[in-house]
Structures are given as C-alpha cells and as structure tokens.
Amino acid sequence: MKDRSMPICFTAEQYGKIEQIAKQKGMLNASQLIEETLAEL
C-alpha cells in the first residue's frame, strides 16, 4: 500500500454506503474498499 498524503472526504451518507459495499465484499472496513479501488486506477 502506498502512503497517502491527501485525505478524501465523504458525507456521512456516502461513507455509510461505502462501508455497506465493503461488508458485502467481505472486507473489514471502508478503507480496504477504497484502497482496492484506488489500486485499480
């Protein structure tokens, strides 16, 4: 994992959706989904 120097911001509703998708994919938290998505870019 690369070090991130810029934070990303979400509304509470957006973050909740990200957490929900992460759980559906068997991940422990939203950060794992975000890192996986960024790795695909």
N, C-alpha and C positions, 0 to 999 in steps of 0.2 A: 504494500500500500504506500502510495506517495504521500508525502506531507502536504497538507492543505493549508494555504496561507490566507484564504479569503473565506469568511463564513457565508453560508447561504441561509436565507430567511424564508420561512413559510408562515402562513396564518395557522392558527390552531386547527382549523378545519382541514387544511391541506396536509398538515403533519399527521393528523389522525388518519387520513386516507392512506398516506404513505405507510404508516405503522400497520394498518389493516392489510395492505398488499404484502408487506414483508412477512407478516404472520401466516398469510395464505401460502407463501412460498417456503415456509418452514424456517424463516430467519428469526433471530432473537430480537432484533430491533431495527428501527428505520435506517440507522446508519449503514447497516450491511446492504440494504437495498440501494441506498444512494451510492455507496462505493461500487457496487456491482454495475449500476447504470453508468456511472462515470467511466468505468473501465472499458465500456463498450464504445465510447466516443472516439 
